[in-house]
Amino acid sequence: MSFSPQLVYFLDRLSGFSTNIFKLQTQGSPDAGPNTITRITLPANALLNTRSFKLHFLASCNASTSTGGRLPADLSTLVERVEVSAGGVQLSQGTNFYNTLVNAKAAIQGSRCDSVTGHSELVRANKFDGVSLTTTQSEVYDSTFATSNTAQTGTQTFGPGTPHVIDKWEGFLGTCEPKILDAAILPDLVVSIYWADNSVLASAGSVVTDTAFATQASPAANYVIKNVHASIETIGLADSVYDNMVSSMIASKGFVEIPFKQYFSFSNTHTGSSRFTVATQSLDRLWTAWRTDGYNLLGAPQPVAGYGFGNEEKSVAIATSGVTIATGSFAITAHGYSVGQALTYRTGGGTAAAPLVDGSVVYVKTVSSADAFIIAATPGGAAQVLTATGNSSQYFQTNISPSAYRGVFDTSGDKYLTKYQKFTEPGADGALKYQFQLNGAYYPQYPASMEDMYQITKNSLPGPVKYGLTKEQLRTSYFVQCIRLNMPDSEYSRLVSGLDTRSVSLNGYVNTTGTLTADPNLMIFAECTSCLRVGAGRQLEIII
């Protein structure tokens, strides 16, 4: 007979337990950049908390080769692949497009990236160290990266260096069980980080507008990684009971088994049917992430639909040729202002349109056309007479509403993604139906709409769906789907229950019916449970 733990007076004790954190240096140079590899050796003969592995570094856009360069939200996006090997034998070969996998999971489940050291958001006008950016300045956190560049107009201030950390990992490091791994039974463990190319960045124009960044005619962005090192928690036990237990398990069974998640990626230009194939002992889930053509070309950050811009103000530039001194008239195409509306005048760092000064509040007196209006110094007052036209960087600001949803769904601030991180429905709203074909079997049993697939995805996730996701945002920025093929919650009980496709390799298809947008990119990730078997004398066997 058993009772609930809430009713039982029971306590386990583990004596002689100790823990510490070790700093791990890289093999070779501590610096990195696009398309380079960083390798780090983990401690040997120790109990390692694999979930505590953290990669520390300093990331910046190189000002000399970037124009308005921006780092992506969640710096895991800078990682193309993560590989774990033991004694030169690959335990987890890692998947290409690791960054796409991380962003796809974050799109539907929510990001696990913190805002203190993880660079959780793509910045617009203020960096994470609080320093403002103007015009085409790039996101730089250390003066080491800031060399002369004609595109970098204005004076750019650099902080003392803001450390960045990646502390959540997919694959072996984030999913192996037990998570306290006995490195004494394994050869030397090496983690290899393959850094992505520059297409994961953004290249922005002016940041004075509220709705979006201006598009660069010739976008350019390059990132630099400095001072790379890692840290990990190690566990110590006072006696040899645990070592003897592991040794006896190996002696009785011949090996101990360490399950972990492995991902296989397939990139397709989807034209109605996209094929993939995988042979594994346990196919647990299939993830699909849809992107528009040109996702891997540098461009301006992409605003997420539905978000407003907090208490910031809408900014509209004024050309000097659009100012009439005598009547205080301003010509701004489709200005959208109404009589009596308050405007804040900004000089943009130059000479003001006297007698106005930076921060002057004026009021719309009359609207002569959709493209012209006259200002007054007070509500309903006489037309403002000007004595100068000001400079070419001047602009008006007006208060705007917090968000398209009036602040609900946590949308009262602005939010951006790089083109690489943006997942978009490959057709018009409701125009497409989706269905998987697995060796002739269909999943689901009917062509499913976008809403149906969202419900299937919710039922398939290894956790809750992201809070506050709207249909508009799902369609335009976070279009990711998932189907589960294993027992619910089997990951939490170390149960291998997915499709076994080793004897007959799975030929799978993602099929759509309806009109597609031009050349959508479809990323398919096959989530599998692999096993590492460790025998006597550090013998290794990988069962994919």
RAGI-V858036 format. One record per residue. N is the residue number from 1. PSI is psi as a letter, one per 30 degrees, with the letter a starting at -180 (NA if undefined). OMEGA is omega in whole degrees, -180 to 180 (none if undefined). Layout:
BEGIN
N_PSI_OMEGA ; N_PSI_OMEGA
END
This chain:
BEGIN
1_k_-178 ; 2_l_180 ; 3_l_176 ; 4_k_177 ; 5_f_179 ; 6_f_-178 ; 7_f_-172 ; 8_k_174 ; 9_j_-172 ; 10_k_-180 ; 11_k_173 ; 12_k_175 ; 13_k_176 ; 14_j_-177 ; 15_l_177 ; 16_g_-180 ; 17_k_175 ; 18_l_-179 ; 19_l_178 ; 20_l_-180 ; 21_k_180 ; 22_k_173 ; 23_k_-176 ; 24_k_179 ; 25_l_-179 ; 26_l_169 ; 27_j_-179 ; 28_b_-172 ; 29_k_175 ; 30_g_-179 ; 31_l_-178 ; 32_l_-180 ; 33_a_-179 ; 34_k_175 ; 35_h_174 ; 36_l_-178 ; 37_k_174 ; 38_k_-179 ; 39_k_-178 ; 40_k_179 ; 41_k_179 ; 42_l_179 ; 43_k_179 ; 44_l_177 ; 45_h_180 ; 46_l_172 ; 47_j_-173 ; 48_k_171 ; 49_j_-172 ; 50_f_180 ; 51_f_-177 ; 52_g_-180 ; 53_k_-178 ; 54_k_178 ; 55_j_-178 ; 56_k_179 ; 57_l_175 ; 58_j_-178 ; 59_k_175 ; 60_l_167 ; 61_k_180 ; 62_j_-174 ; 63_f_-177 ; 64_f_-178 ; 65_g_-178 ; 66_k_173 ; 67_j_-176 ; 68_h_-177 ; 69_k_178 ; 70_k_172 ; 71_k_-178 ; 72_l_171 ; 73_k_-175 ; 74_j_-175 ; 75_f_167 ; 76_f_178 ; 77_f_178 ; 78_f_-176 ; 79_k_-180 ; 80_e_-175 ; 81_k_176 ; 82_k_-178 ; 83_k_177 ; 84_k_-180 ; 85_l_178 ; 86_j_-179 ; 87_h_-180 ; 88_f_178 ; 89_k_-179 ; 90_j_172 ; 91_e_176 ; 92_j_-176 ; 93_f_-179 ; 94_l_179 ; 95_k_167 ; 96_l_-176 ; 97_h_176 ; 98_e_-179 ; 99_e_177 ; 100_e_178 ; 101_e_-180 ; 102_e_-179 ; 103_e_178 ; 104_e_178 ; 105_e_179 ; 106_e_-179 ; 107_e_-174 ; 108_f_-179 ; 109_f_-176 ; 110_k_-177 ; 111_k_175 ; 112_g_-177 ; 113_k_179 ; 114_l_-175 ; 115_f_180 ; 116_e_-178 ; 117_f_-173 ; 118_f_-177 ; 119_i_-171 ; 120_f_-179 ; 121_l_172 ; 122_k_-173 ; 123_l_179 ; 124_d_-174 ; 125_f_-179 ; 126_k_179 ; 127_l_-179 ; 128_f_174 ; 129_g_176 ; 130_f_-178 ; 131_k_-177 ; 132_l_174 ; 133_k_176 ; 134_l_178 ; 135_c_-175 ; 136_g_178 ; 137_k_-179 ; 138_l_-179 ; 139_j_-176 ; 140_k_-179 ; 141_g_-179 ; 142_k_-178 ; 143_f_177 ; 144_e_-175 ; 145_f_-173 ; 146_j_174 ; 147_l_-175 ; 148_k_179 ; 149_k_-176 ; 150_f_180 ; 151_f_-178 ; 152_i_-179 ; 153_l_-179 ; 154_l_179 ; 155_k_-178 ; 156_k_-180 ; 157_k_-177 ; 158_k_179 ; 159_a_-179 ; 160_f_-177 ; 161_j_-178 ; 162_j_-178 ; 163_k_176 ; 164_l_-177 ; 165_k_167 ; 166_j_-174 ; 167_g_176 ; 168_k_-173 ; 169_k_170 ; 170_l_178 ; 171_b_-170 ; 172_e_-175 ; 173_e_-175 ; 174_f_-173 ; 175_f_-176 ; 176_k_178 ; 177_k_2 ; 178_l_-179 ; 179_f_170 ; 180_j_-172 ; 181_k_178 ; 182_j_-178 ; 183_f_-179 ; 184_f_-180 ; 185_g_-177 ; 186_l_168 ; 187_l_-178 ; 188_k_-179 ; 189_k_180 ; 190_k_175 ; 191_k_180 ; 192_k_179 ; 193_j_177 ; 194_j_-177 ; 195_k_-176 ; 196_l_176 ; 197_a_-172 ; 198_f_-177 ; 199_f_179 ; 200_f_-179 ; 201_a_173 ; 202_l_177 ; 203_j_-170 ; 204_l_171 ; 205_b_-177 ; 206_k_179 ; 207_g_-179 ; 208_f_180 ; 209_l_-176 ; 210_f_-170 ; 211_e_-177 ; 212_l_173 ; 213_l_172 ; 214_k_-180 ; 215_k_177 ; 216_k_176 ; 217_e_178 ; 218_i_-177 ; 219_k_180 ; 220_k_177 ; 221_k_-180 ; 222_k_-180 ; 223_l_180 ; 224_k_178 ; 225_k_-179 ; 226_l_170 ; 227_h_-179 ; 228_k_167 ; 229_l_-179 ; 230_l_174 ; 231_l_179 ; 232_k_178 ; 233_k_175 ; 234_k_-177 ; 235_k_175 ; 236_k_176 ; 237_k_-170 ; 238_f_-177 ; 239_a_-175 ; 240_g_-177 ; 241_e_-178 ; 242_e_179 ; 243_e_-179 ; 244_e_179 ; 245_e_179 ; 246_e_180 ; 247_e_-180 ; 248_e_177 ; 249_e_178 ; 250_e_-178 ; 251_e_-176 ; 252_e_-176 ; 253_f_-178 ; 254_f_-179 ; 255_l_165 ; 256_k_-172 ; 257_k_-179 ; 258_j_178 ; 259_l_176 ; 260_l_180 ; 261_k_176 ; 262_k_-176 ; 263_k_174 ; 264_k_-173 ; 265_k_179 ; 266_k_180 ; 267_k_-176 ; 268_k_163 ; 269_j_-168 ; 270_k_179 ; 271_g_-178 ; 272_e_178 ; 273_k_180 ; 274_k_-173 ; 275_k_171 ; 276_l_179 ; 277_k_-178 ; 278_k_176 ; 279_j_-174 ; 280_l_176 ; 281_f_-178 ; 282_j_174 ; 283_j_-171 ; 284_e_-177 ; 285_l_169 ; 286_k_178 ; 287_k_174 ; 288_k_180 ; 289_k_-173 ; 290_k_178 ; 291_l_179 ; 292_l_177 ; 293_k_-179 ; 294_g_180 ; 295_f_-177 ; 296_g_175 ; 297_k_-179 ; 298_k_178 ; 299_a_-179 ; 300_l_174 ; 301_k_-176 ; 302_k_178 ; 303_k_176 ; 304_k_-175 ; 305_k_174 ; 306_f_-180 ; 307_k_173 ; 308_a_-173 ; 309_h_173 ; 310_b_179 ; 311_g_179 ; 312_l_-174 ; 313_k_177 ; 314_k_-175 ; 315_k_179 ; 316_j_-176 ; 317_k_179 ; 318_k_174 ; 319_k_-180 ; 320_f_180 ; 321_f_-179 ; 322_g_-178 ; 323_k_175 ; 324_j_-172 ; 325_e_-170 ; 326_e_-174 ; 327_g_-177 ; 328_h_-177 ; 329_k_179 ; 330_k_178 ; 331_j_177 ; 332_k_-176 ; 333_k_178 ; 334_h_-174 ; 335_e_176 ; 336_g_-178 ; 337_l_178 ; 338_l_-179 ; 339_k_-180 ; 340_f_-178 ; 341_k_179 ; 342_k_179 ; 343_k_174 ; 344_k_-178 ; 345_k_178 ; 346_k_-178 ; 347_f_-176 ; 348_g_176 ; 349_g_-178 ; 350_a_179 ; 351_k_-175 ; 352_l_172 ; 353_i_-174 ; 354_k_4 ; 355_g_176 ; 356_k_175 ; 357_l_-179 ; 358_k_-178 ; 359_f_178 ; 360_k_175 ; 361_k_178 ; 362_l_-175 ; 363_k_178 ; 364_j_180 ; 365_e_178 ; 366_l_175 ; 367_j_-176 ; 368_f_176 ; 369_l_179 ; 370_f_-176 ; 371_g_-177 ; 372_k_178 ; 373_l_-179 ; 374_k_-178 ; 375_l_174 ; 376_l_-179 ; 377_f_180 ; 378_l_179 ; 379_k_179 ; 380_g_-178 ; 381_a_180 ; 382_l_178 ; 383_k_-179 ; 384_k_176 ; 385_k_-180 ; 386_l_177 ; 387_f_179 ; 388_l_-177 ; 389_f_-179 ; 390_a_-176 ; 391_l_-173 ; 392_f_-179 ; 393_g_-177 ; 394_l_180 ; 395_l_174 ; 396_k_174 ; 397_k_175 ; 398_k_177 ; 399_k_179 ; 400_l_-179 ; 401_l_-174 ; 402_e_-177 ; 403_l_177 ; 404_f_178 ; 405_g_180 ; 406_h_172 ; 407_f_179 ; 408_l_-177 ; 409_g_179 ; 410_h_-175 ; 411_g_-175 ; 412_f_175 ; 413_l_176 ; 414_l_-177 ; 415_k_-178 ; 416_l_173 ; 417_l_170 ; 418_l_177 ; 419_e_-179 ; 420_f_-175 ; 421_f_-172 ; 422_k_-180 ; 423_k_-170 ; 424_k_177 ; 425_k_-173 ; 426_g_178 ; 427_l_178 ; 428_l_-177 ; 429_j_178 ; 430_g_-175 ; 431_f_-174 ; 432_l_170 ; 433_k_-173 ; 434_k_178 ; 435_k_176 ; 436_k_175 ; 437_j_-176 ; 438_j_-177 ; 439_h_177 ; 440_f_178 ; 441_k_-177 ; 442_k_178 ; 443_j_-11 ; 444_a_-176 ; 445_g_-180 ; 446_l_174 ; 447_j_-170 ; 448_k_176 ; 449_l_178 ; 450_e_180 ; 451_e_177 ; 452_e_-179 ; 453_e_177 ; 454_e_178 ; 455_e_176 ; 456_e_179 ; 457_e_179 ; 458_e_-180 ; 459_f_-174 ; 460_f_-174 ; 461_k_176 ; 462_h_-177 ; 463_a_-178 ; 464_l_176 ; 465_l_-178 ; 466_k_179 ; 467_k_172 ; 468_g_179 ; 469_k_179 ; 470_l_180 ; 471_e_179 ; 472_e_-180 ; 473_e_177 ; 474_e_-176 ; 475_e_-169 ; 476_f_-173 ; 477_f_-172 ; 478_h_-172 ; 479_j_-179 ; 480_k_-180 ; 481_l_-178 ; 482_k_171 ; 483_k_-179 ; 484_k_-178 ; 485_g_178 ; 486_l_179 ; 487_k_178 ; 488_k_176 ; 489_g_-179 ; 490_f_-180 ; 491_f_-176 ; 492_f_180 ; 493_g_-179 ; 494_h_-179 ; 495_k_176 ; 496_j_-173 ; 497_g_-179 ; 498_a_-179 ; 499_k_175 ; 500_j_-175 ; 501_g_-177 ; 502_e_-178 ; 503_e_177 ; 504_j_-177 ; 505_k_-177 ; 506_k_168 ; 507_j_-176 ; 508_l_179 ; 509_k_168 ; 510_j_-175 ; 511_k_174 ; 512_k_173 ; 513_k_-176 ; 514_l_-176 ; 515_k_-179 ; 516_l_167 ; 517_l_-174 ; 518_j_170 ; 519_h_177 ; 520_k_174 ; 521_k_178 ; 522_j_173 ; 523_k_177 ; 524_k_176 ; 525_k_175 ; 526_j_180 ; 527_j_-175 ; 528_l_170 ; 529_j_175 ; 530_l_-179 ; 531_k_171 ; 532_j_176 ; 533_k_-179 ; 534_k_180 ; 535_a_180 ; 536_k_180 ; 537_g_178 ; 538_h_175 ; 539_k_-175 ; 540_k_173 ; 541_k_179 ; 542_k_174 ; 543_j_-177 ; 544_NA_none
END
